[in-house]
Structures are given as C-alpha cells and as structure tokens.
Amino acid sequence: MITEIGIVAGEIWHFLDKHGQTTLEELITSIERPKELVLMSLGWLAREGHVLVNYENNTYKINLRH
C-alpha cells in the first residue's frame, strides 16, 4: 500500500506542477484514483512539506510549496 500511496503522491505533485493551485474536489476528480488514496497521498506530501493546504470559503485549496 505504501508504494501505491507514493505513486499517487507523485501524480499529485505532477498535476500541481502543471496546473498550479487547485481545489481538493478538482484534484480528486483529475487524478482519477480512489478518494481515500488521494487523501492519504496528499497527507504524505503535506507532512513532508511539499504542498500547502489552505481552507478558504468552505473549500480546501492545494498548492505546491516552492
């Protein structure tokens, strides 16, 4: 399972690098992986300091940390 989380984390990183800031809903839809797996991978990226997650106007916004 940890390998799959790492692979999806890479997909998230590449998506954000290409598209910039996005909402959590858009990320889940665009990555086309199970929501739970996207959330675990996003948590991994956040814990490692690779992404910023902010809550604004009832929406989570995600961006790469540069």
Protein Blocks (a to p, Z undefined) as FASTA:
>chain_A
ZZmmmmmmmmmmmmmmmnopadfklmmmmnopafklmmmmmmmmmmnopaccddeehiac
ddddZZ
